[in-house]
Each structure stands twice: as structure tokens, then as C-alpha cells.
Amino acid sequence: MPNDLTFDLDFPVGAGACLAVSPLVRRIVADNPGPYTFTGTCSYVVGRGQVAIVDPGPDSPAHVEALLAAVRGETVTHILVSHTHRDHSPASRALKAATGAPIVGCSVHRSARALSPGESNALEASADLAYAPDLELHEGDAVEGPGWRLEAVATPGHMANHLCFALPQERALFSADHVMAWATSFIGPPDGAMSDFMASLDKLRRRDETLYWPGHGGPVTEPQRMVRALAHHRRQRETSILNRLAAGDRTIAEMVPAIYQGLKPALAGAAGLSVFAHLEDLVARGIVSTEGPPTPQGQYRLA
């Protein structure tokens, strides 16, 4: 969600426009701006002549038409999907119907853990449950075309099935919603998990890409700095939660107003789920205790 880690985003945007952002990459921004999508979902065309489309975006006829216009006269060989949020994967079906290209990438929607007894998945409405890839990619799997290769990098956290895609020819990474320059990635259980997210950040820190193309906003031009900043931000958030518990707060509803001062009401639900993701991780590590499995309505205390 939006936070104070934003970098300079002086980078051209505009829904529907196809912008060549590197020798191998073109970007088209979807017409779905909002508090969770910034200026809109970024879809990318990789290659020339025989191309791949990365993250086709929402079920928007205007965006599908913009993507098809961007590749007119070329052959789409693959449609890659990073994860199954409705702002990233639904357009894959229309693009497959129009181009005949297979849908490849992440697995079907799944949660990071099983639901606890009586727990419902409040995030299910945001998931693309109709997504059905022709081929699932796993860590190290790749698809390629003339002059380009896209390699799957498993990065669970934001969602359990989240993938990034490395483009070694340009030392670039399509980081989807795992690392963005405009905001921290939202982690909401049970679809996502904080422990997975932090482990995925550590994984990216060990890689050597010099540029990230994210799912929303402009490029991450100093990715190692950003990855370190995101990890530091999460550690600070964890400290804030522990401080609230030490001060006597016991519920997420008590913690959110103190931790997210000045938060817009529309983002309160997401903030609560983010705190819950941290608490779930803290309970698993034995730092915080609660009765039974962690829940958004639970009572928490320092262990």
C-alpha cells in the first residue's frame, strides 16, 4: 500500500500508449488507475517480431485492444502471468483467443496456507479464479524467442503463486507486485504470507539484475537499494506492532489507527490485513502469542 518509500517516478505514463522503454521492452499501461493500482497495471511486450506479453492485465476491452495494436504485424508466442490478481491475469484469456498464444506462468490461485476453522477468505473477490494456464512455470523454467529469454523466479509473499520474470539479455526483472517504486507490496493472509515475502526479498537481494519493471508505476532503477529499503520498512512495521503490544493494545483494530496515522478510510481494511500478516509471522516465530491460530479478530500479547 502507499507509503513513504516512493522514489522519483518521472517516467512517461498514459493508458493505452505503447512506449518503448528499452531495446527489448515496450510498456502499455492499463486503464485501471486507483489506490491499489497507482496509474494502472503495467503490461509489457518483450522482443521484436516474435514477442511475449508479460502480465496482460485486467479484463478491459480497451486494454486488450491496446495490447493487440502494440503487437500488430508480430507473432505473440507466449502470454506470461505473474500472479492471479484481477488487475494482472484476466486479459490473458482474450489475448489467447485473439492470438492463439499459450498462457504460461504462475499456478492457479491458491492460498499461502489452509483456512482456519470458521475463517473465510476476504480477499477471494480480488482473485482471478477463472485463470487456467496452459503451462505452469516454476523456479528456473524459461520461455524464449529471437534475442530474448524470460526465466521464472518464484517470489511468493504478495500471493502464494507470485512469480517474477528475469530478462538476462538486459539484466532486468519483471518484478510484478513484489517490488515497486511507488509503494510497498500488499501482503494479506491467507493469499499472501509475510515470512514468504521477506524470504523472497532476501532471494532478490542475492541476484544481479540492475533494473526492475514493476506491475505498477515506473521502473525501479536501483533495485538493490529498493529491496533493502522494503525489508527495512517491514522490520520497522514489525517494531511498531511490538511497541503497540507493549503499550497494551491487544487487537488489530486498536493497533491500526496508532500505526497508520492519517490513513485514508478506504485503506483501513488493507492496513488491518497487513498488520495481521505481521502478527501471523510473529506468532509463528514465538515472539507474540494468541489463543488458537492467529485471526484478524484475535487477541494478541507479547510472548
N, C-alpha and C positions, 0 to 999 in steps of 0.2 A: 504494500500500500504506500501511498505517497509519504515522503519523509524528508529529512534534511540532508540526504546523501546525493542530491541531484548535482550533476555536473553540467558543464556548458553544453547546451543542446542546439547550438547554432548550426542547424543542418536542415536543408530544404525538406518540407513535408507538404502533402496535399493529396487528399483522397483521389484515387484513380489514376494519378500521374505515374508514369513509368520513368524512373530515374536510374541511370547507370551510375552505380556507386563505386565500382572497381572494374578492372578488365573483365572479370568473370561474373560479376553480380549486378543484377538490376533489382530495384525495390519498388513495390507498389503498396501503398497504404490503404487499408480498407476504410469504408465509410461508417465506422462504428466508434467514434470518439466517446470518452466517458471517464468517470472517476477511476475505473479499474483498467481502462484500455488506453489512457492518455490520448494521443492524437488518432488512434486507431491501430488495428493489428497490422503488423508488417509482414507482407508476403514477399518472397524472394524468387527470382529466376536465376538459375546458375547455368552458365555455359552459353554457347552460341551455336545455332543450327540444331543440335540435339541437346535438349535442355531438361533440367529438373526444376520443379516448382517446390519450394520449401515453405511449409505452413500456409496452406491455401486460404485459411481464414474463415469468416463467418458465412452463414447461409444468406448471402446478399447477391441478388442477380446483378447489381451494378458492379460489385467487386469481381464476380466471376467474369463478367464481360470485359472488365479492365485487364484481368489476367490473360484472357484469351486474345485480346487485342495486342498485348505486350509480346506474345509469342507467335503472332500470325506469320505464317510462312516458315515456321520452325516445327520441329518434332518434339513433343513432350514425351520423354522416356520414363520419367518417374514423378510421382506426386508424394513428397515426403511430409510426414506429420510428426510433430514433436510431442504432443500430448492432446488429450481429448477434452479440453475446454471448448465451449461452443463458439468462442471467438477465434479458434485456431483450426479446427478439423472439419466442420460440416461442409465447406465448399469443395472438399475433396471429391464428393460424390458427383457433383455437377461437372467438375473438371474431368473426371474419369469418363463420364458419359459423352463429353464433347471431344475428348482427345484419344480415348482408348488406353491411356497410360495407367499402369497399376498404381494402387495406393500402397505405400510402404512406410515403415517407421514404427511408431510406438504400438504397444499392445492395445487391446480393447480396454475400456475404462475398468479400473479396479481400485480398491481402497488400499491404503498402506497397512491396514490391519483389519481384523474382523470386527464387526459391530458388537458392542457390549449388549447384554440383555436389556431390552427396552429402549435401546438407543436408535434413533433414526438419523439418516444422513441428510443434514440440512443443505448440503452442497450439491446434491444429486441433480437439481434442476439446472445447474450450470454445466453439467457434463453432457457430452455428445454420446448418448447411449446407442445411437444407430451406427456409430463408426465401426467399420469392418475392414481391416487392411487385407490386401492380397498377400502381403508378406510382412511379417514382423521382423524388425531389426533388433539385434542385441549388441552388447558391447563389442566393438571391433568389426562388426559387419559393415559392408560398404556397398554402394551402388556407384556406377561411374559412366562417363560419356567422354567424347573427344575433348581432351585437355582438362578434365575435372574429375574429381573423386570426392564423394561425401561419405564420411565414416561416422558411424553411430557411437556416441559417448553417453552411456547411461548416467543420468543425473536425477535420480528420484529426490523428492523433497517437496517441491511445489505440488506435484502429483506423483503418485507411485509409479506411473508409467512414463515419466518425463524423459525425453532424450534431447541432447544437443547433437549437432552435426558439424564435424570438422571438415574444413576445406584446405587440405595441406598445400595445395598449389599457391595459396595466398596467405598461409599461416593464419587463417581466420576460423572463427567458430560461430555457427548459428546457435545462439545461446537461448533462444525462445524466451520463456518466462523465468529461467533460473537466475540469470544475471542481466539486469537492465540498468541504463544510466539514469532513468528518471525516477525510479522507485525501487524499494526492496521487494523481493518476491513475496507474495502472499502464501502463507502456509496454514492450511486449515484441515484439521483431522475430521474424518478418517481418511480423506482422499490424499492428504499430504502428511508429512512427519518431519518434525524439527531435527531429530537425530539424523535422518537421511539427508536433509538439506545441508546440514553442517558438514557431513561426510562428503557430499558432492562438491561443496566449496573447496574442501581440502584437496579433492581429486583434481579440480581445475587448477588449483594453485601449483600443482606439480607439472602442468602441461606448458607448452611453449608458444601457444597462439599469441599474436600481437594485436589482434583486433577481433571484437565480438560484434556480430549483427544480431540484435535482440528482437524479441517479439513485439515490442512497443518502444517507440522513441528512437532517437538517433544512435549512432554507433558508440560502443564502449572502446575508446581509443587507448586507454591504459588499463587493460583487463586485470593485470595482477594487482595493481593498486585498488581497483574496484572490488575484487574478490576479498582482499584483506579488509577493506572498509566494511563490506557486508558482514563478514564474520565478526568484526569488532562491534558493529551495530547490534548484532544478535546477542553478543555477550553483554553489552550494556543493557539491552532489554531484559535479559535474564537477571542481571543485578537489580534492576528496578523492581522486578517482581519479587525477588527475595527481600528487598527493602520494604515493600508493602506488606509482605507476610510478617516481617519482624515488627512492623508498626501496628499489627493487629488485624489487618484485612484477612478475610477468610474466603471470600468469593470473588469470582471474576468480575461480577457486577460492581463490587467495591473497588477493585483494582483499576479498571479501565479509565474512569474519569481522572484518577490521580496520575496515571502513567501517560495517557494521551490527552494532555491538557489542550483545550481549544479544538478538539476533534469535531469534524462535521458530523451531525447526527446520522447522515446516510452511511457513514463508515464505521459506526459503532459496532455493528454486528461482526464485521471483518476484524476489527480490533479485538473483540472478545474471543474470536476463534484463534487469532494469533497468540493471545495470552494463553489460551488453552493448549495450543501446540507446545509452548514453552513448558507449561506445567506438566503435561504428559511426559515430556522428556525429563524434567526434574524428578518426577516420581520414579521413573524407570531407573534413574541414576542414584536413587536413595537419598536425595537432598531434601525432597518435600514429601509429605505423607498425606494420604486421604483415605477415606473409608471405601473399600472396594476399588474397582477400576476408576481411573480418572474420568470425570464427566464435566461438561460445561456448567452444570448446576451444582457441582460438588463443593465441599468444604475442604480447604487446604490449610496446612500449617507446616512450619519448618520441622524437619525430621530430627 
